[in-house]
Every structure is written in C-alpha cells, then in structure tokens.
Amino acid sequence: MIESLHSPHIARVKALLGSRGKKERRESGSFIAEGLQFLREALPKDSVPEIETLYLTTSGRLKIAAEGLSINHLETVDVSDAVMGAMGETVTPQGILAVCRTPINELSQIKITTNSKFVYLHEIQDPGNAGTILRSADATGFSGVITSPSSVDIYSPKVVRASAGSLWHIPVYERVELAELIQLWPNESIFALSADGPESLLELVSPSPSLWIFGNEARGISDVQPHPRIKKVHIPMPGNAESLNLAAAAAIVLFRVTSASS
C-alpha cells in the first residue's frame, strides 16, 4: 500500500488535474475519473475509454466488493486515505480513482447512417453543461457528441463527473470545425437551437440523419458563421422565464428529436 505523500503516483494524478491539466491530458493521452458510478460503466474488458491504473483505498475496495464488481483484469494500486485525498479533487473521496486512456476519435471515423443523430457543441465553456448534455445525448440514443476547437475539454474532471458514466457509452469527437462537419454532412438536416429561430421545435418533423448545434452559454450561436444549410429552431416557452439553462434546453431538444423520429 502506498502511504507516502511524496509518491510519484500522486504527482502523476495531480499533473492531470492541476492548472496545466488540459495540456498534460492532451500530451499524455490520459485523464482522471473518480467514484463508483464511472467504474460500473468502465469495467467491461472492451470498454472505451480504457482504464490504465485503478487506485483504491480499503473502503474503495469494500464498496466494489459490495457491488459484486470484478476488477481482476485491471491494474490496481492500493493507497491510504491520505494519499487518495491528496490525489483527487472531490471533497469526500469514494476511495476509487483511475487514470484512463483517452480514446482517439477522428472526424473521418464518424459513420453517418439513416438513423444517425449527432450533437455539436459550439464553444461551450461550462463543464457541467457539457457533461450533462453528453449524458442527455446518451439517454436519448444519440449517435455521438462533437465539440468545436474552443469548447471545454471533455476529459476535464468536472465534465467527466457531470457525464455520470455516459462518457463510456457514447463516442466524443473533439476539436472539429463546424465548416468541416457541414461539408461532411449528407443531407440538409442541420439544426441550431436559437431563441430567434423561425421554426418551432414542436412543429419539427425530425428527418434522419440529423445534426444539432448548441451554442455558447452567453452568446448562443451568434458566433456561428451563417450557412444556408443550418436551420434555426426555437423552444416555445409559454411561461414567464426569459430563457433556459443550456443543459436543460438541450435535454428538451434531444428528447423531442428522439420522440419525433420514433
């Protein structure tokens, strides 16, 4: 068991979480995930992202055993509670932390079929929004999530936590230019959520495949270059609220798209 607070294992984990974590994650091809919930989703042997090293405290091992989960195929390292506390970011660590391998998903790998439905996140900055939208896309059966070059790092610890394990269910394609994606898209079914969109989401007959663009939390899609193939859609709001949180709005759209096409 590792008990020293000067262990290189701590330094490795902290490098992926610290102020330079984004750069370190990109260069090393690794990221951090914590807690029992992610582990449930990541345990299958062919799971992607793949777990490189799983750090466990005694209480963490007991939680895994109580769940009846097998970790025999993983490389595990036992650490003290103090070491786990020094490693992670959560206020109350669950005693389960992993270094995971970042999958390499390229734009050229995207397979667009008749039933494909993709989300495109344009300059999304809030990790909670990004992770929650990823989770909603997973829940509603979307094919994948694509992010713009200036969007939040999908593998940052806050996004990983907010995704609640969905990162292991749905592919993510990072740093894709919208112009490239539009050029690749096979039909005219490209939609952007916008408060001033002329088409109501409720009137939408969702064709397939379809691509759904969600813009920056503050600016919306105002920074999206106008394109004749992008159709603006709004969510009708008969109540008094002026607007919706981005993640809430996205959840409504994704559910509507799925129900309209089923």
Protein Blocks (a to p, Z undefined) as FASTA:
>chain_A
ZZbfkbfklmmmmmmmmmmlmmmmmmnopacdedjklmmmmmpmkbccddfbdcddfklm
mmmmmnopafklpccddddfklmmmmmmbfbdghiacddddddddfklpccdfklccddd
ehiablklmmmmmmmmmmnopabdcddfkbccfkbmklmmmnnomlmmbccdehiafklm
mmmpmbfbdcdddfklcbdfklpccddddddddddfklommlpccdfkbccdddddfblb
fbdcfklmmmmmmmmmmmmmZZ
